[in-house]
Amino acid sequence: MKSRRAMLSALGFGLSGLALAAVASPGAPQARKASPRGGRASHAWRMPQAVVQDQDGREFKFYDDLIKDKLVLISFASVDGEKRFPIVDNLVKVQQMVRDRLGKDLFIYTVTTKPQVDTPAALKAFAEKKGARWQFLTGKAEEIAQIKKTLGVMGSIHGLLWIGNDRSGRWLSKPARLQPLFISESLAFLSTGAQHKQFLKDMRSVKS
């Protein structure tokens, strides 16, 4: 545990000096579809251009505005579902670990699984109550359905996070209620560049 914390500290969590030449953790699941967009690595996901709104009512194209060339963590939840299967509290602990990197070098998104009831106002109140400083996303049911289908989300409760680096096309999934330290470690591995080779077990996977 101490060695993990030392590595994250050495990486500057919050992730200082991020280089987006990414390293996937060993055994991470491979993305199932190649990206149709030029410049993406062959294992990148085909993210939909769904139109979404965040808790402040701002409108975005899901891929172009929120995913493209970014290091991201995507979770799925609903205000009501959090009562039965809470994950946002766990991500708030991740937020505390990445500190000032949030919104600069990495981005966290929670996509509602119940867009019919989770309005921007409802999501804003929920995020403020939890102390969550990332973007909560909603939209028309058919737009959210596109995102859920792409990432294999069924129903209103989903227990996996997707962590990805769009620039390199590296993606992996982690249990949403995994210890925050291990989620943060996955973010660190996907964001680590050549200058941090000494902290990696598999030197061959690092781009120079």
PyMOL commands that place a pseudoatom at each C-alpha (Angstrom):
pseudoatom trace, name=CA, resn=MET, resi=1, chain=A, elem=C, hetatm=0, pos=[0.000, 0.000, 0.000]
pseudoatom trace, name=CA, resn=LYS, resi=2, chain=A, elem=C, hetatm=0, pos=[2.842, 2.384, 0.879]
pseudoatom trace, name=CA, resn=SER, resi=3, chain=A, elem=C, hetatm=0, pos=[4.508, 1.697, -2.473]
pseudoatom trace, name=CA, resn=ARG, resi=4, chain=A, elem=C, hetatm=0, pos=[1.274, 2.551, -4.311]
pseudoatom trace, name=CA, resn=ARG, resi=5, chain=A, elem=C, hetatm=0, pos=[0.922, 5.787, -2.396]
pseudoatom trace, name=CA, resn=ALA, resi=6, chain=A, elem=C, hetatm=0, pos=[4.575, 6.613, -3.091]
pseudoatom trace, name=CA, resn=MET, resi=7, chain=A, elem=C, hetatm=0, pos=[4.057, 6.091, -6.802]
pseudoatom trace, name=CA, resn=LEU, resi=8, chain=A, elem=C, hetatm=0, pos=[0.975, 8.336, -6.851]
pseudoatom trace, name=CA, resn=SER, resi=9, chain=A, elem=C, hetatm=0, pos=[2.827, 10.964, -4.858]
pseudoatom trace, name=CA, resn=ALA, resi=10, chain=A, elem=C, hetatm=0, pos=[5.788, 10.800, -7.226]
pseudoatom trace, name=CA, resn=LEU, resi=11, chain=A, elem=C, hetatm=0, pos=[3.419, 11.203, -10.140]
pseudoatom trace, name=CA, resn=GLY, resi=12, chain=A, elem=C, hetatm=0, pos=[2.230, 14.401, -8.496]
pseudoatom trace, name=CA, resn=PHE, resi=13, chain=A, elem=C, hetatm=0, pos=[-1.346, 13.388, -7.737]
pseudoatom trace, name=CA, resn=GLY, resi=14, chain=A, elem=C, hetatm=0, pos=[-2.957, 15.583, -8.579]
pseudoatom trace, name=CA, resn=LEU, resi=15, chain=A, elem=C, hetatm=0, pos=[-1.240, 14.237, -11.735]
pseudoatom trace, name=CA, resn=SER, resi=16, chain=A, elem=C, hetatm=0, pos=[1.244, 17.091, -12.271]
pseudoatom trace, name=CA, resn=GLY, resi=17, chain=A, elem=C, hetatm=0, pos=[3.182, 17.090, -15.515]
pseudoatom trace, name=CA, resn=LEU, resi=18, chain=A, elem=C, hetatm=0, pos=[0.709, 14.832, -17.264]
pseudoatom trace, name=CA, resn=ALA, resi=19, chain=A, elem=C, hetatm=0, pos=[1.799, 13.447, -20.603]
pseudoatom trace, name=CA, resn=LEU, resi=20, chain=A, elem=C, hetatm=0, pos=[-0.955, 11.792, -22.571]
pseudoatom trace, name=CA, resn=ALA, resi=21, chain=A, elem=C, hetatm=0, pos=[1.233, 9.082, -24.038]
pseudoatom trace, name=CA, resn=ALA, resi=22, chain=A, elem=C, hetatm=0, pos=[-0.701, 6.457, -22.081]
pseudoatom trace, name=CA, resn=VAL, resi=23, chain=A, elem=C, hetatm=0, pos=[0.047, 3.121, -20.500]
pseudoatom trace, name=CA, resn=ALA, resi=24, chain=A, elem=C, hetatm=0, pos=[-2.732, 0.562, -20.043]
pseudoatom trace, name=CA, resn=SER, resi=25, chain=A, elem=C, hetatm=0, pos=[-2.628, -1.518, -16.905]
pseudoatom trace, name=CA, resn=PRO, resi=26, chain=A, elem=C, hetatm=0, pos=[-1.726, -5.191, -17.515]
pseudoatom trace, name=CA, resn=GLY, resi=27, chain=A, elem=C, hetatm=0, pos=[-4.723, -7.347, -18.311]
pseudoatom trace, name=CA, resn=ALA, resi=28, chain=A, elem=C, hetatm=0, pos=[-7.029, -4.398, -18.979]
pseudoatom trace, name=CA, resn=PRO, resi=29, chain=A, elem=C, hetatm=0, pos=[-9.947, -5.234, -21.270]
pseudoatom trace, name=CA, resn=GLN, resi=30, chain=A, elem=C, hetatm=0, pos=[-9.481, -4.111, -24.851]
pseudoatom trace, name=CA, resn=ALA, resi=31, chain=A, elem=C, hetatm=0, pos=[-11.978, -1.767, -26.455]
pseudoatom trace, name=CA, resn=ARG, resi=32, chain=A, elem=C, hetatm=0, pos=[-14.324, -3.627, -28.769]
pseudoatom trace, name=CA, resn=LYS, resi=33, chain=A, elem=C, hetatm=0, pos=[-14.652, -1.126, -31.594]
pseudoatom trace, name=CA, resn=ALA, resi=34, chain=A, elem=C, hetatm=0, pos=[-12.092, 0.838, -33.545]
pseudoatom trace, name=CA, resn=SER, resi=35, chain=A, elem=C, hetatm=0, pos=[-12.579, 4.566, -33.724]
pseudoatom trace, name=CA, resn=PRO, resi=36, chain=A, elem=C, hetatm=0, pos=[-13.734, 5.910, -37.100]
pseudoatom trace, name=CA, resn=ARG, resi=37, chain=A, elem=C, hetatm=0, pos=[-12.034, 9.238, -36.426]
pseudoatom trace, name=CA, resn=GLY, resi=38, chain=A, elem=C, hetatm=0, pos=[-8.641, 10.058, -37.861]
pseudoatom trace, name=CA, resn=GLY, resi=39, chain=A, elem=C, hetatm=0, pos=[-5.730, 10.283, -35.476]
pseudoatom trace, name=CA, resn=ARG, resi=40, chain=A, elem=C, hetatm=0, pos=[-7.142, 7.923, -32.866]
pseudoatom trace, name=CA, resn=ALA, resi=41, chain=A, elem=C, hetatm=0, pos=[-5.298, 4.761, -31.914]
pseudoatom trace, name=CA, resn=SER, resi=42, chain=A, elem=C, hetatm=0, pos=[-6.684, 1.479, -33.218]
pseudoatom trace, name=CA, resn=HIS, resi=43, chain=A, elem=C, hetatm=0, pos=[-8.156, 0.442, -29.866]
pseudoatom trace, name=CA, resn=ALA, resi=44, chain=A, elem=C, hetatm=0, pos=[-10.106, 3.643, -29.190]
pseudoatom trace, name=CA, resn=TRP, resi=45, chain=A, elem=C, hetatm=0, pos=[-13.841, 3.435, -28.623]
pseudoatom trace, name=CA, resn=ARG, resi=46, chain=A, elem=C, hetatm=0, pos=[-16.329, 4.700, -31.148]
pseudoatom trace, name=CA, resn=MET, resi=47, chain=A, elem=C, hetatm=0, pos=[-17.897, 7.341, -28.940]
pseudoatom trace, name=CA, resn=PRO, resi=48, chain=A, elem=C, hetatm=0, pos=[-21.289, 8.702, -30.005]
pseudoatom trace, name=CA, resn=GLN, resi=49, chain=A, elem=C, hetatm=0, pos=[-21.904, 12.348, -30.807]
pseudoatom trace, name=CA, resn=ALA, resi=50, chain=A, elem=C, hetatm=0, pos=[-24.858, 12.412, -28.451]
pseudoatom trace, name=CA, resn=VAL, resi=51, chain=A, elem=C, hetatm=0, pos=[-25.993, 15.838, -27.243]
pseudoatom trace, name=CA, resn=VAL, resi=52, chain=A, elem=C, hetatm=0, pos=[-25.957, 16.130, -23.454]
pseudoatom trace, name=CA, resn=GLN, resi=53, chain=A, elem=C, hetatm=0, pos=[-26.390, 18.801, -20.790]
pseudoatom trace, name=CA, resn=ASP, resi=54, chain=A, elem=C, hetatm=0, pos=[-24.449, 19.157, -17.572]
pseudoatom trace, name=CA, resn=GLN, resi=55, chain=A, elem=C, hetatm=0, pos=[-25.835, 20.203, -14.200]
pseudoatom trace, name=CA, resn=ASP, resi=56, chain=A, elem=C, hetatm=0, pos=[-25.399, 23.881, -15.118]
pseudoatom trace, name=CA, resn=GLY, resi=57, chain=A, elem=C, hetatm=0, pos=[-27.561, 23.478, -18.219]
pseudoatom trace, name=CA, resn=ARG, resi=58, chain=A, elem=C, hetatm=0, pos=[-24.633, 23.779, -20.642]
pseudoatom trace, name=CA, resn=GLU, resi=59, chain=A, elem=C, hetatm=0, pos=[-24.932, 21.712, -23.820]
pseudoatom trace, name=CA, resn=PHE, resi=60, chain=A, elem=C, hetatm=0, pos=[-22.156, 19.524, -25.201]
pseudoatom trace, name=CA, resn=LYS, resi=61, chain=A, elem=C, hetatm=0, pos=[-21.468, 16.969, -27.905]
pseudoatom trace, name=CA, resn=PHE, resi=62, chain=A, elem=C, hetatm=0, pos=[-20.430, 13.918, -25.939]
pseudoatom trace, name=CA, resn=TYR, resi=63, chain=A, elem=C, hetatm=0, pos=[-17.380, 12.978, -28.011]
pseudoatom trace, name=CA, resn=ASP, resi=64, chain=A, elem=C, hetatm=0, pos=[-16.146, 16.249, -29.502]
pseudoatom trace, name=CA, resn=ASP, resi=65, chain=A, elem=C, hetatm=0, pos=[-16.554, 18.388, -26.408]
pseudoatom trace, name=CA, resn=LEU, resi=66, chain=A, elem=C, hetatm=0, pos=[-16.039, 15.965, -23.531]
pseudoatom trace, name=CA, resn=ILE, resi=67, chain=A, elem=C, hetatm=0, pos=[-13.938, 12.989, -24.677]
pseudoatom trace, name=CA, resn=LYS, resi=68, chain=A, elem=C, hetatm=0, pos=[-11.741, 14.030, -27.611]
pseudoatom trace, name=CA, resn=ASP, resi=69, chain=A, elem=C, hetatm=0, pos=[-8.008, 14.079, -26.733]
pseudoatom trace, name=CA, resn=LYS, resi=70, chain=A, elem=C, hetatm=0, pos=[-8.748, 13.868, -23.007]
pseudoatom trace, name=CA, resn=LEU, resi=71, chain=A, elem=C, hetatm=0, pos=[-8.062, 11.552, -20.100]
pseudoatom trace, name=CA, resn=VAL, resi=72, chain=A, elem=C, hetatm=0, pos=[-11.499, 10.710, -18.715]
pseudoatom trace, name=CA, resn=LEU, resi=73, chain=A, elem=C, hetatm=0, pos=[-13.329, 8.685, -16.092]
pseudoatom trace, name=CA, resn=ILE, resi=74, chain=A, elem=C, hetatm=0, pos=[-16.957, 7.900, -16.953]
pseudoatom trace, name=CA, resn=SER, resi=75, chain=A, elem=C, hetatm=0, pos=[-19.471, 6.550, -14.476]
pseudoatom trace, name=CA, resn=PHE, resi=76, chain=A, elem=C, hetatm=0, pos=[-23.199, 5.864, -14.679]
pseudoatom trace, name=CA, resn=ALA, resi=77, chain=A, elem=C, hetatm=0, pos=[-25.652, 6.590, -11.879]
pseudoatom trace, name=CA, resn=SER, resi=78, chain=A, elem=C, hetatm=0, pos=[-28.956, 8.214, -11.031]
pseudoatom trace, name=CA, resn=VAL, resi=79, chain=A, elem=C, hetatm=0, pos=[-30.033, 10.310, -8.090]
pseudoatom trace, name=CA, resn=ASP, resi=80, chain=A, elem=C, hetatm=0, pos=[-32.535, 7.661, -7.038]
pseudoatom trace, name=CA, resn=GLY, resi=81, chain=A, elem=C, hetatm=0, pos=[-30.192, 4.735, -7.733]
pseudoatom trace, name=CA, resn=GLU, resi=82, chain=A, elem=C, hetatm=0, pos=[-27.525, 6.196, -5.461]
pseudoatom trace, name=CA, resn=LYS, resi=83, chain=A, elem=C, hetatm=0, pos=[-29.740, 5.282, -2.501]
pseudoatom trace, name=CA, resn=ARG, resi=84, chain=A, elem=C, hetatm=0, pos=[-29.434, 1.580, -3.366]
pseudoatom trace, name=CA, resn=PHE, resi=85, chain=A, elem=C, hetatm=0, pos=[-26.014, 1.411, -5.027]
pseudoatom trace, name=CA, resn=PRO, resi=86, chain=A, elem=C, hetatm=0, pos=[-23.932, 4.482, -4.096]
pseudoatom trace, name=CA, resn=ILE, resi=87, chain=A, elem=C, hetatm=0, pos=[-20.839, 5.219, -6.157]
pseudoatom trace, name=CA, resn=VAL, resi=88, chain=A, elem=C, hetatm=0, pos=[-20.567, 9.013, -6.108]
pseudoatom trace, name=CA, resn=ASP, resi=89, chain=A, elem=C, hetatm=0, pos=[-19.216, 9.073, -2.539]
pseudoatom trace, name=CA, resn=ASN, resi=90, chain=A, elem=C, hetatm=0, pos=[-16.423, 6.786, -3.705]
pseudoatom trace, name=CA, resn=LEU, resi=91, chain=A, elem=C, hetatm=0, pos=[-15.597, 9.081, -6.613]
pseudoatom trace, name=CA, resn=VAL, resi=92, chain=A, elem=C, hetatm=0, pos=[-15.525, 12.085, -4.290]
pseudoatom trace, name=CA, resn=LYS, resi=93, chain=A, elem=C, hetatm=0, pos=[-12.571, 10.343, -2.599]
pseudoatom trace, name=CA, resn=VAL, resi=94, chain=A, elem=C, hetatm=0, pos=[-10.916, 9.954, -6.018]
pseudoatom trace, name=CA, resn=GLN, resi=95, chain=A, elem=C, hetatm=0, pos=[-11.564, 13.666, -6.581]
pseudoatom trace, name=CA, resn=GLN, resi=96, chain=A, elem=C, hetatm=0, pos=[-9.685, 14.401, -3.352]
pseudoatom trace, name=CA, resn=MET, resi=97, chain=A, elem=C, hetatm=0, pos=[-6.693, 12.408, -4.627]
pseudoatom trace, name=CA, resn=VAL, resi=98, chain=A, elem=C, hetatm=0, pos=[-6.460, 14.049, -8.063]
pseudoatom trace, name=CA, resn=ARG, resi=99, chain=A, elem=C, hetatm=0, pos=[-6.972, 17.488, -6.517]
pseudoatom trace, name=CA, resn=ASP, resi=100, chain=A, elem=C, hetatm=0, pos=[-6.318, 20.405, -8.889]
pseudoatom trace, name=CA, resn=ARG, resi=101, chain=A, elem=C, hetatm=0, pos=[-5.841, 18.155, -11.935]
pseudoatom trace, name=CA, resn=LEU, resi=102, chain=A, elem=C, hetatm=0, pos=[-9.618, 17.735, -12.182]
pseudoatom trace, name=CA, resn=GLY, resi=103, chain=A, elem=C, hetatm=0, pos=[-10.901, 19.763, -15.102]
pseudoatom trace, name=CA, resn=LYS, resi=104, chain=A, elem=C, hetatm=0, pos=[-7.378, 20.436, -16.386]
pseudoatom trace, name=CA, resn=ASP, resi=105, chain=A, elem=C, hetatm=0, pos=[-5.501, 17.212, -17.147]
pseudoatom trace, name=CA, resn=LEU, resi=106, chain=A, elem=C, hetatm=0, pos=[-8.291, 14.762, -16.413]
pseudoatom trace, name=CA, resn=PHE, resi=107, chain=A, elem=C, hetatm=0, pos=[-12.055, 14.878, -16.495]
pseudoatom trace, name=CA, resn=ILE, resi=108, chain=A, elem=C, hetatm=0, pos=[-14.718, 12.957, -14.585]
pseudoatom trace, name=CA, resn=TYR, resi=109, chain=A, elem=C, hetatm=0, pos=[-18.244, 12.528, -15.910]
pseudoatom trace, name=CA, resn=THR, resi=110, chain=A, elem=C, hetatm=0, pos=[-21.277, 10.872, -14.365]
pseudoatom trace, name=CA, resn=VAL, resi=111, chain=A, elem=C, hetatm=0, pos=[-23.954, 10.056, -16.942]
pseudoatom trace, name=CA, resn=THR, resi=112, chain=A, elem=C, hetatm=0, pos=[-27.460, 9.642, -15.567]
pseudoatom trace, name=CA, resn=THR, resi=113, chain=A, elem=C, hetatm=0, pos=[-29.220, 6.376, -16.264]
pseudoatom trace, name=CA, resn=LYS, resi=114, chain=A, elem=C, hetatm=0, pos=[-32.598, 8.064, -15.685]
pseudoatom trace, name=CA, resn=PRO, resi=115, chain=A, elem=C, hetatm=0, pos=[-32.657, 11.152, -17.914]
pseudoatom trace, name=CA, resn=GLN, resi=116, chain=A, elem=C, hetatm=0, pos=[-36.443, 11.379, -17.669]
pseudoatom trace, name=CA, resn=VAL, resi=117, chain=A, elem=C, hetatm=0, pos=[-36.222, 12.429, -14.014]
pseudoatom trace, name=CA, resn=ASP, resi=118, chain=A, elem=C, hetatm=0, pos=[-32.603, 13.559, -13.540]
pseudoatom trace, name=CA, resn=THR, resi=119, chain=A, elem=C, hetatm=0, pos=[-32.868, 17.120, -14.829]
pseudoatom trace, name=CA, resn=PRO, resi=120, chain=A, elem=C, hetatm=0, pos=[-29.891, 19.496, -14.758]
pseudoatom trace, name=CA, resn=ALA, resi=121, chain=A, elem=C, hetatm=0, pos=[-31.373, 21.120, -11.661]
pseudoatom trace, name=CA, resn=ALA, resi=122, chain=A, elem=C, hetatm=0, pos=[-31.761, 17.769, -9.878]
pseudoatom trace, name=CA, resn=LEU, resi=123, chain=A, elem=C, hetatm=0, pos=[-28.211, 16.765, -10.765]
pseudoatom trace, name=CA, resn=LYS, resi=124, chain=A, elem=C, hetatm=0, pos=[-26.850, 20.126, -9.630]
pseudoatom trace, name=CA, resn=ALA, resi=125, chain=A, elem=C, hetatm=0, pos=[-28.507, 19.819, -6.240]
pseudoatom trace, name=CA, resn=PHE, resi=126, chain=A, elem=C, hetatm=0, pos=[-27.224, 16.254, -5.888]
pseudoatom trace, name=CA, resn=ALA, resi=127, chain=A, elem=C, hetatm=0, pos=[-23.650, 17.157, -6.891]
pseudoatom trace, name=CA, resn=GLU, resi=128, chain=A, elem=C, hetatm=0, pos=[-23.557, 20.077, -4.465]
pseudoatom trace, name=CA, resn=LYS, resi=129, chain=A, elem=C, hetatm=0, pos=[-24.884, 17.895, -1.661]
pseudoatom trace, name=CA, resn=LYS, resi=130, chain=A, elem=C, hetatm=0, pos=[-22.119, 15.337, -2.269]
pseudoatom trace, name=CA, resn=GLY, resi=131, chain=A, elem=C, hetatm=0, pos=[-19.341, 17.864, -2.834]
pseudoatom trace, name=CA, resn=ALA, resi=132, chain=A, elem=C, hetatm=0, pos=[-18.739, 16.514, -6.342]
pseudoatom trace, name=CA, resn=ARG, resi=133, chain=A, elem=C, hetatm=0, pos=[-16.971, 19.053, -8.580]
pseudoatom trace, name=CA, resn=TRP, resi=134, chain=A, elem=C, hetatm=0, pos=[-17.127, 17.106, -11.846]
pseudoatom trace, name=CA, resn=GLN, resi=135, chain=A, elem=C, hetatm=0, pos=[-19.780, 17.184, -14.576]
pseudoatom trace, name=CA, resn=PHE, resi=136, chain=A, elem=C, hetatm=0, pos=[-23.050, 15.268, -14.233]
pseudoatom trace, name=CA, resn=LEU, resi=137, chain=A, elem=C, hetatm=0, pos=[-24.675, 14.660, -17.617]
pseudoatom trace, name=CA, resn=THR, resi=138, chain=A, elem=C, hetatm=0, pos=[-28.266, 14.250, -18.733]
pseudoatom trace, name=CA, resn=GLY, resi=139, chain=A, elem=C, hetatm=0, pos=[-30.217, 14.779, -21.953]
pseudoatom trace, name=CA, resn=LYS, resi=140, chain=A, elem=C, hetatm=0, pos=[-32.958, 13.340, -24.086]
pseudoatom trace, name=CA, resn=ALA, resi=141, chain=A, elem=C, hetatm=0, pos=[-33.608, 9.655, -23.436]
pseudoatom trace, name=CA, resn=GLU, resi=142, chain=A, elem=C, hetatm=0, pos=[-32.491, 8.644, -26.924]
pseudoatom trace, name=CA, resn=GLU, resi=143, chain=A, elem=C, hetatm=0, pos=[-29.216, 10.561, -26.591]
pseudoatom trace, name=CA, resn=ILE, resi=144, chain=A, elem=C, hetatm=0, pos=[-28.363, 8.970, -23.257]
pseudoatom trace, name=CA, resn=ALA, resi=145, chain=A, elem=C, hetatm=0, pos=[-29.340, 5.576, -24.698]
pseudoatom trace, name=CA, resn=GLN, resi=146, chain=A, elem=C, hetatm=0, pos=[-26.631, 5.993, -27.363]
pseudoatom trace, name=CA, resn=ILE, resi=147, chain=A, elem=C, hetatm=0, pos=[-23.976, 6.504, -24.714]
pseudoatom trace, name=CA, resn=LYS, resi=148, chain=A, elem=C, hetatm=0, pos=[-25.207, 3.608, -22.598]
pseudoatom trace, name=CA, resn=LYS, resi=149, chain=A, elem=C, hetatm=0, pos=[-25.271, 1.258, -25.586]
pseudoatom trace, name=CA, resn=THR, resi=150, chain=A, elem=C, hetatm=0, pos=[-21.744, 2.211, -26.619]
pseudoatom trace, name=CA, resn=LEU, resi=151, chain=A, elem=C, hetatm=0, pos=[-20.362, 1.470, -23.156]
pseudoatom trace, name=CA, resn=GLY, resi=152, chain=A, elem=C, hetatm=0, pos=[-22.476, -1.625, -22.525]
pseudoatom trace, name=CA, resn=VAL, resi=153, chain=A, elem=C, hetatm=0, pos=[-24.665, -0.177, -19.793]
pseudoatom trace, name=CA, resn=MET, resi=154, chain=A, elem=C, hetatm=0, pos=[-27.919, -2.001, -19.081]
pseudoatom trace, name=CA, resn=GLY, resi=155, chain=A, elem=C, hetatm=0, pos=[-30.634, -0.790, -16.737]
pseudoatom trace, name=CA, resn=SER, resi=156, chain=A, elem=C, hetatm=0, pos=[-30.525, 2.028, -14.208]
pseudoatom trace, name=CA, resn=ILE, resi=157, chain=A, elem=C, hetatm=0, pos=[-27.743, 0.735, -11.946]
pseudoatom trace, name=CA, resn=HIS, resi=158, chain=A, elem=C, hetatm=0, pos=[-24.273, 0.063, -13.328]
pseudoatom trace, name=CA, resn=GLY, resi=159, chain=A, elem=C, hetatm=0, pos=[-21.270, -1.058, -11.320]
pseudoatom trace, name=CA, resn=LEU, resi=160, chain=A, elem=C, hetatm=0, pos=[-18.385, -0.295, -13.693]
pseudoatom trace, name=CA, resn=LEU, resi=161, chain=A, elem=C, hetatm=0, pos=[-16.338, 2.792, -14.452]
pseudoatom trace, name=CA, resn=TRP, resi=162, chain=A, elem=C, hetatm=0, pos=[-14.691, 3.427, -17.805]
pseudoatom trace, name=CA, resn=ILE, resi=163, chain=A, elem=C, hetatm=0, pos=[-11.285, 5.098, -17.678]
pseudoatom trace, name=CA, resn=GLY, resi=164, chain=A, elem=C, hetatm=0, pos=[-9.735, 6.118, -20.983]
pseudoatom trace, name=CA, resn=ASN, resi=165, chain=A, elem=C, hetatm=0, pos=[-7.186, 8.221, -22.787]
pseudoatom trace, name=CA, resn=ASP, resi=166, chain=A, elem=C, hetatm=0, pos=[-8.687, 9.202, -26.132]
pseudoatom trace, name=CA, resn=ARG, resi=167, chain=A, elem=C, hetatm=0, pos=[-5.430, 10.480, -27.556]
pseudoatom trace, name=CA, resn=SER, resi=168, chain=A, elem=C, hetatm=0, pos=[-3.789, 7.072, -27.270]
pseudoatom trace, name=CA, resn=GLY, resi=169, chain=A, elem=C, hetatm=0, pos=[-6.975, 5.000, -27.546]
pseudoatom trace, name=CA, resn=ARG, resi=170, chain=A, elem=C, hetatm=0, pos=[-6.265, 3.099, -24.306]
pseudoatom trace, name=CA, resn=TRP, resi=171, chain=A, elem=C, hetatm=0, pos=[-9.339, 2.174, -22.236]
pseudoatom trace, name=CA, resn=LEU, resi=172, chain=A, elem=C, hetatm=0, pos=[-9.992, -0.010, -19.219]
pseudoatom trace, name=CA, resn=SER, resi=173, chain=A, elem=C, hetatm=0, pos=[-12.846, -0.655, -16.812]
pseudoatom trace, name=CA, resn=LYS, resi=174, chain=A, elem=C, hetatm=0, pos=[-12.851, -0.828, -13.031]
pseudoatom trace, name=CA, resn=PRO, resi=175, chain=A, elem=C, hetatm=0, pos=[-15.529, -1.599, -10.422]
pseudoatom trace, name=CA, resn=ALA, resi=176, chain=A, elem=C, hetatm=0, pos=[-17.195, 1.656, -9.401]
pseudoatom trace, name=CA, resn=ARG, resi=177, chain=A, elem=C, hetatm=0, pos=[-16.792, 0.844, -5.710]
pseudoatom trace, name=CA, resn=LEU, resi=178, chain=A, elem=C, hetatm=0, pos=[-13.171, -0.252, -5.932]
pseudoatom trace, name=CA, resn=GLN, resi=179, chain=A, elem=C, hetatm=0, pos=[-10.909, 1.416, -3.378]
pseudoatom trace, name=CA, resn=PRO, resi=180, chain=A, elem=C, hetatm=0, pos=[-10.355, 5.030, -4.512]
pseudoatom trace, name=CA, resn=LEU, resi=181, chain=A, elem=C, hetatm=0, pos=[-6.590, 4.551, -4.372]
pseudoatom trace, name=CA, resn=PHE, resi=182, chain=A, elem=C, hetatm=0, pos=[-6.767, 1.822, -7.017]
pseudoatom trace, name=CA, resn=ILE, resi=183, chain=A, elem=C, hetatm=0, pos=[-9.026, 3.915, -9.259]
pseudoatom trace, name=CA, resn=SER, resi=184, chain=A, elem=C, hetatm=0, pos=[-6.571, 6.806, -8.945]
pseudoatom trace, name=CA, resn=GLU, resi=185, chain=A, elem=C, hetatm=0, pos=[-3.726, 4.433, -9.752]
pseudoatom trace, name=CA, resn=SER, resi=186, chain=A, elem=C, hetatm=0, pos=[-5.464, 3.474, -13.013]
pseudoatom trace, name=CA, resn=LEU, resi=187, chain=A, elem=C, hetatm=0, pos=[-5.752, 7.144, -13.932]
pseudoatom trace, name=CA, resn=ALA, resi=188, chain=A, elem=C, hetatm=0, pos=[-2.051, 7.524, -13.176]
pseudoatom trace, name=CA, resn=PHE, resi=189, chain=A, elem=C, hetatm=0, pos=[-1.058, 4.621, -15.426]
pseudoatom trace, name=CA, resn=LEU, resi=190, chain=A, elem=C, hetatm=0, pos=[-3.134, 5.899, -18.324]
pseudoatom trace, name=CA, resn=SER, resi=191, chain=A, elem=C, hetatm=0, pos=[-1.644, 9.368, -17.985]
pseudoatom trace, name=CA, resn=THR, resi=192, chain=A, elem=C, hetatm=0, pos=[1.991, 8.472, -17.426]
pseudoatom trace, name=CA, resn=GLY, resi=193, chain=A, elem=C, hetatm=0, pos=[4.530, 9.540, -20.010]
pseudoatom trace, name=CA, resn=ALA, resi=194, chain=A, elem=C, hetatm=0, pos=[8.146, 8.690, -20.684]
pseudoatom trace, name=CA, resn=GLN, resi=195, chain=A, elem=C, hetatm=0, pos=[9.411, 10.958, -17.894]
pseudoatom trace, name=CA, resn=HIS, resi=196, chain=A, elem=C, hetatm=0, pos=[7.841, 8.607, -15.342]
pseudoatom trace, name=CA, resn=LYS, resi=197, chain=A, elem=C, hetatm=0, pos=[9.351, 5.352, -16.604]
pseudoatom trace, name=CA, resn=GLN, resi=198, chain=A, elem=C, hetatm=0, pos=[10.960, 4.669, -13.257]
pseudoatom trace, name=CA, resn=PHE, resi=199, chain=A, elem=C, hetatm=0, pos=[7.546, 4.225, -11.666]
pseudoatom trace, name=CA, resn=LEU, resi=200, chain=A, elem=C, hetatm=0, pos=[6.298, 1.618, -14.116]
pseudoatom trace, name=CA, resn=LYS, resi=201, chain=A, elem=C, hetatm=0, pos=[6.631, -2.141, -13.904]
pseudoatom trace, name=CA, resn=ASP, resi=202, chain=A, elem=C, hetatm=0, pos=[6.413, -2.693, -17.655]
pseudoatom trace, name=CA, resn=MET, resi=203, chain=A, elem=C, hetatm=0, pos=[8.947, -0.353, -19.233]
pseudoatom trace, name=CA, resn=ARG, resi=204, chain=A, elem=C, hetatm=0, pos=[8.280, -1.720, -22.716]
pseudoatom trace, name=CA, resn=SER, resi=205, chain=A, elem=C, hetatm=0, pos=[4.772, -0.310, -22.726]
pseudoatom trace, name=CA, resn=VAL, resi=206, chain=A, elem=C, hetatm=0, pos=[5.950, 3.285, -22.331]
pseudoatom trace, name=CA, resn=LYS, resi=207, chain=A, elem=C, hetatm=0, pos=[6.305, 5.465, -25.384]
pseudoatom trace, name=CA, resn=SER, resi=208, chain=A, elem=C, hetatm=0, pos=[9.589, 7.325, -25.510]
for i in range(1, 208): cmd.bond("trace and resi %d" % i, "trace and resi %d" % (i + 1))
show_as sticks, trace
zoom trace
